[in-house]
Amino acid sequence: MLKEVIIVEGKQDIVAVKKAIDAECIATGGYSLLTKTIEKIGQAYEKRGIIILTDPDSPGERIRRYLVKRFPYAQHAYISRAAATANGDIGVEQASAQSIRLALAKLHCTTFEPGNEFTYADLVDDNLTGHSDAAIRRKLLGEILGIGYANAKTFLQRLNHYGVTRAAYQAAIIQLEAKQ
């Protein structure tokens, strides 16, 4: 059984996660988190640690931002939009067990002493902003690095806050170039 508790949005997400891995899960019930749910997440955070695995959509990102303000040392797992889309719906519950395991294998934690390894110039140099294919390239690079899709500003923040090394970034850029 996984030590950390996985935080997801709904009951169907719990079902999908349990098909992939033996883990305890807590459902937020969407963005309107109840006080008792926050308390339950807080207990898990203090005792075992938590992994935030929300849907790769706007509401999922809003929930993630809300949780990280309260639980700053939480770990983050990201499933790509493509892997989490099926039957005209997007969410963790749509992802395969393999996609969930892959996301959990690429965990990241926000650091409080963020690095400044990466700059906006890196994004420009690698066509991750200011280029017609920038959004697609960020999406693919985010999948490779396991930091999810984001706009340029948030992508840069994740690179610097999630402890991505220059070597890992360069290896991911090479892998990205090979895909395109």
C-alpha positions, 0 to 999 in steps of 0.5 A: 500500500502506498504510504501517502494518501491520494487526493482526487476530486470525486468517487469515480476517481477513487475507483480508477486510482484503486484499479491502478494501485493499492492506496487510500484516497480522499475525494474533495467533492469538487471545488466546494470542499467541506470543512470536514473534508479539509480536516480529513486531508489535513490529518492525512497530510500531517500523518502520512503525506498527500499526493494531489491528483486532480483532473487536467482541466481548469476546475482541477487546477483551481482545486490543486491551487486551493489545496497547495495553499493549505498543504504546501508540502503536498506532492503533485501527480499529473495525468495528461489531458489526452490520457484522461479523456474518454467518452467525451469527458475528461478526468482521472476517472477516464484514465487507464490504470497505466496512466495513473501509475505513470503519473504517480511515478513522476511525483513533484513537490513544491519547494519553498526555496525555488530555484531560478535555474530556468528563465523566460529566455529558456522558454523562448529559446526552446520554442515554449513561448512566442512560437506558433507551436509553443502550447503543443510543445509545453504540453508534450514537455510537461508530459515528459517531465511529469509537471502537466500542461500550463501556460508559459508563466505557470510552466516556468514556475513549475520548472523552478519550483518542482526541482527540475534539473537542467540535465532532466530538462535538456533530456526532455527537450531532446525527447520532445524534438525526437517526437516532433 
